[in-house]
Amino acid sequence: MTPTATRRACYTGYVVQAVVNNLAPLLFIVFQRRYDVPLDVLGRLVLLNFATQLVTDVVAVKVVDRIGYRVPLVLAHALAATGLLLLAAGPQWGPSPAAGLAVAVVVYAVGGGLLEVLVSPVVEALPSPAEAKAAQMSLLHSFYCWGQVAVVVGTTLLLAAVGEEDWPLLPVLWALVPLVNLVVFTRVPLPATVPDEHRTSLRALLRAPAFTAVLLLMLAAGAAELTMSQWSSLYAEQGLGAAKVTGDLAGPALFAVLMGVGRTVYGLWGSRIPLVPALTASGVLAAACYVVAAVSESPAAGLVGCAACGLAVALLWPGAFSLAAARFPLGGAAMFGVLAVAGDAGGALGPWAAGALAEASTTSTGVLQQISEALPADDGSGLRVGLLLAVVFPLLVVVAAAGFAALHRRRALPAG
């Protein structure tokens, strides 16, 4: 088998990660209606997913460069499939519906965390021209988006077809994707990891101001992307009053399509576009999208804000990876693992903070209540408040990109 087969398996690996990150939020309304799981607990499931991925990233940083890529890649797919199967059974077999769901989330999140650490450095190490590295990283990450599109559209349509009572069929069907790719990763050729004596140490990375700027960018990128992605389905239905099928297709599905388009376009023509200015523009556009989604009285305008945010955040995560890889080419899998820790920390804290602020705004008598009263009326979920205050995340992207640009000018570092 050829490196092309390896690259394709990596593409599918990001589809698997899209499944484990996006399937459960599409079922939040089912969990809420059928099992009385409250909104703040659903937000904690998102937090648990990305917190588990974060812990997995930290552990993987210490071992992947020493044991190689194959074993942890196969394990990642096995855990993803197992977790999805547990998700189907979770509300029935656990001590409580929330506890059963939490166990399933932890299992597949370990698989997702391993994929985040492993897939990008594998593709980065495959033979390709240096000037095309950033574009290929963006193309790789576009498959996360196309996987998200498939999950949102497929799950929404299947759920409408089979009915909420048969929802467990959906995670069982999606578990087939990691099971098939598991077999592929037992056969494809994989590059060697960077030896310890050649690899830039984590201590050196963490002391470098440029790497600190990229870590902040990753933290903000994870929060900006996942907050909108994770809450847009429920917000479209409860905050904007859209029907579930309409809301899912016009909100999170179109979000994923536009994110995929943005990454694919940069993957094809990215060598012509300076990376740091593109990241800055992306942060500004994402901030505008959050504001539009939160303050629009028109459901259609709100859905446009949710969906357009996908295009705005498209470049953030792969762009941060590319900045680090260009500046520290011998960082190895450990460097990608640390970056994934920052991204997953943002992916955990962002959706959780938005959910917590939304919940708090429904009972607050202080500033949150004033903000809520100033926004258009919704169903009382408080999600408008959560999304409006989440604008801080894309604004942090702008700050981090500006910091990296200043360091680039000062030290003449490659910026992509």
N, C-alpha and C positions, 0 to 999 in steps of 0.2 A: 504494500500500500504506500501511497505517496503523501508528501506534506499537504497536498490539497485535501486528502481525506481527513487528515488531522484538523485542518482548518474548519472543514465542514462539521466535524464532530464538536469542535469548540463552539461553532455557531449554535448547534443544537443544545449545547450545555447552557448557553444563555437563554434559550427557550425554556429549558427546565427551570432555571432560576425565575423566569417570568411567571411560570405556573405556580411555584411555591410562594411567591410574593403577592400575587394578585388574585388567586382563586378565592381564598377565604373572605376578603373584603366584599367580593361580589355576592357572597352568601350572608353578609351581616344582617340584611333585612329578614332573611329566613330565620337566623339564629334569634333575632329579636322577637319575631312574631311567634315562632313555634316553641321556643325554649325560654322565653322571657329573659334573655341575656341583656342587661342594660347597656346603654351607650358607652359609659366610662369603662366597662369591662371589655367591650369590643375594642376600644382604644388601647387597652392594656394588652390585648392579643397582638396588635400591631407592634407595640413596644416589645413584647416578649419575642416576637419573630426576629426583629432586628437586633435586640440585645443578645439573643442567642447566637446570631450570626457574628456579632461583634466579638463575643467570647471565643467562638470558633476561629475567627480571623487571628486573634492573639495567639492561640495555641498553634495554629498552622504556621505562623511566622517562624516559630522556633524549630519546626521539624521538616517542612517541605523541601528546603534546599538540601537536606541531608538524606532523605529517603527517596527523592525523585517524585515525579508527577503521577505515575500510573496508579499506584495503590490508592492514594487519596482521591483521585478522580473517579475510580470505580466505586469507592466507598461513598462518595458524595451522591452519586446517582442512586445507589442502593438505599441510602437514608431518605432521599427525596421521595422515592417511590413508597417506602414504608410509611413515611409521615402522611402522605396523601391517602393511603389506605386507612390509616388510623383516623384521619379527619372524617372519613365517611362514617366511621363507627363511633367517633368521639362522644357526641351528646348522649348516646344510648348506654355506653359501657362504663363511663367514668362515674365517680361519686356524685358529680353534678355535671350538667351540660358544659359549663364553663371550664371545669377541671379536665374533662375529656378532650375538649378542644385545645386546651393549653398543652397537654401531652403531645398531641399530634403536631402542634406548631413547633414545639421544641425539636422534635425528631426531624422534621423536614427542614427546619431552619439550620441545623448543623450541616445538612447537605448543601443548602444554599450558601452558607458561609464558606465552605470549602470551594465551591465553584467560583465564588467571587475572587478568592485568593489565587486559584490555579489557572483559570482559563485565559486571563489576560496575559500573564507572563509566558504562557505556552505560545500564543500567537505572536507576541513581541519577539520571541526567540526564533520563530520560523524565518527562513531566508526571504528577504525582501529589501528593496532599495531604502536607504536611510530616510530620504525625503518623503517616502510614502508611509512611514511608520504611523504618524498621527492619523492619516486618512484610514489606514487599515484598522487601527484601534476603534475609530468611529464606526466603521462598517461592522466590525465585530459586535459592538454594543447595539447596533441597530437591530440585531436579531433578538435582543431582549424586548425591544419595542414590538417587533412583529409577533413574538410569542405572546406579549401582553394583548395585542389585538386579537390574536386567535383565542386566548383565554376569555377575554371580555365578550367577544361576539359569540363564540361557541357556547360559553356558559349561559349567556343571556338567552340565546335562542333555544338551547336545550331545556333550560329551566322553564321557559314559557311553554315548551312542548310537553314535557313530562309532568309539570306541576311541582309545587313546593314539597309535596309529601314524598316525592322520589328524588329529592336533591342528592342523597348519598351516591347515586349513580355517577354524578359528575366527577368527584375526586377519583373514583375508581377508574374511569376512562382516562383521565389526565395522567394517572400513574403509569400508563403504558409508555409515555414519552421517555421518562428516565430509565425505564426498564430496557427499552430498545437501545438507547444511547449507551447504557452500561456495557452491553455486549460489544458495541463499536469501540469503546475505549480500551477494551482488552486486546485489541488487534492493531490499532493505528500506531505509526511511529511517533515517538514523543522526544522532544529535545532534552539534552542534559541540563541539569540545574547549574547555576554558577558556583564554582568551588569556593570554599570558605576563604582560601588565601587570596582570591581575586575579587571577592564581593565587597562592595562598600558596606562598612559595618553600620548597624542600626544606630550606634552611638554617633557616628559621623553624620549620618542622615539627620538625626534629630537635633544636632547642633547647627545645622545649616539653615540660615534664615530663609533661603529660597524654598527649602522643603517645608518649613513651618508655614509659609504662605500657601503652599499647595495643600497641606493638611487642612488649613482653614477653608480653602476652596472646596475640598472634598466634603467636609462637614456640612457646609452650606449647600452644596450641590445635592447631597443625599436628602437633606431636609426639604429643600425647595421642590425636588422631584417627587418624593414619596408622600409628602403631605397632601398635595393635590391629587396624586394618583390614588392614594388609599381612601380618601374621603369623598371624592367626586361622585361616586355612585350613590351613596347615602344622601349627600348634599343635594344632588339633582332631584331626588325623590322627595325628601323631607323639607329641604330648604327652598327649593325652587318650584315644587309642586308638579314635577314631571312624572309621567307614568314610568314604571321601572324599566321596561324595554326601551322606551324612547330615551330616558335619562341615561341609561348605560351606553347606548349606541352613540348618542350625541355628546356625552360627557367623557367617561373614561376610555371608550373605544376610540373616539376621534382624537383624544389626548395621545393615546399610544400610536395612532397612525401618523400624526404630525411629528411626534418625537422620532418615529422610525424614518420618516421622510427627511427630517433634519440631519439625522446621523448618516443616512445613506448618501444624501447630497454631499455632505462633507467627506464621506468615505470615497466618493468618486472624484471630487474636485477640490478636496481640502488643501492640497499642496499649493493652491493659488491664494488661499485665504489666511492672513496672519492669525495665529491662534489666540493670543492674549486680547487683542481688540474684539475678536468674535465672542470671547467669553464675557467681556465687559458688556457688550451689547445684549448678550443673552440674559444677563442678570437684570438689566434695566427692563427688558421686555417682559421677563417673568414677573417682576414686581408689579408692572402695569396689569398683567393678567390676573394676579391675585386680587388687586383692588377692584377691577371690573367684575370679577366673579362674585365678590362679597357685597358690593354696593348696588349692583344693577337691580332695578325693580322689575325689569323684563326677564322672564325665565330664559328666553332665547339668548339675550345678551349675556346672562350669567353662564349659560352653557358654552357660549363662544369663549368667554374668559377661561373657563375650565379647560376647554379643548386646546385653545391657542397656547396655553401654558406648556403643552407637550412640545411644541416647536421651540419655545423659548428655552426650555431646560435640556434640549436634545444634546447639546455639545458639552454640558457641564462635567458630567462624570468621566466620559472618555477623554475629554480635553485635559482634565486634571491628571489623569494617568499619563497622557502624552507629554505634558510639561515635565513631570517627574522623570519619565524614561529618557527624555532628551537631555535633561540636566544631570542625571545620575544613571548612566547606561549600565553600570555594574551593580545596580541595587538588588537585582535578583528577585526571586519570589517573595523574600522577606519584605522588600520595599513595597511591592504590590499589596502584601498582606497588611502592612501598616496603613496604607492608603485606604484599603477596604475597611479597616477598623474605623477610620474617620468617617467614611461614607456611610457605613452601617450605623454609626453613632448618630449621624444626622438623620438617617432613615428611621431610627427608633425614636429619637427625641422629637422630631418635627411633627409627625402624625399624633403622637401622644400629647404633646403640648397643645396642638390645635383642638384635640378632643377634650382635654382637661379644661381649657379656656372656654370652650363651647358649653360644657357642663356647668362650669362655675358661673357663666354669665346668666344662666337661667335662675340662679338663686342669689346672686350678688346684689348688694344695695349700694355699691360704690362705683368706681370708674367703669368696670365692665358693664354694669347696668346702663350707665350713661351712653356707652358706645353702642350697646344693643338697641337702646331706644332711638338712637340717631340713624340706625340702619333700617332699610325696608323691612316690613313685617315678614316673618316666616312662620313655621309651625311651632315655634317655641323651642327648637332644638339647640339654638345658639351657635349653629355652625357658621353663620355669617361672621360672627365675632371671631371665631377660631381662625377662619381663613383670612380675615382682614389683618389680624395681628401676625399671622404667619408671613406677611410681606417682609418681615425682618430677614428671612432666610435668603431670598434672592438679593436683597440689599447687601448682605454679607458677601455674596459672590462678587459683587462689584468692588467691595473693599479689598478682598483677597487678591483679585486680579490686578488691581491698582498697586498693591504691595509687591506682587511678583514683578510687575512691569518696572517699578522703581528699582528693584534689585537688579533687574536685567540691564537697565540703563547704567547703573553704577558699576556693575562688574562685567558687563557685556556677555551675559550668559545667554545660551541659545534658548529661545522661547517657543520653539515649534516651527 
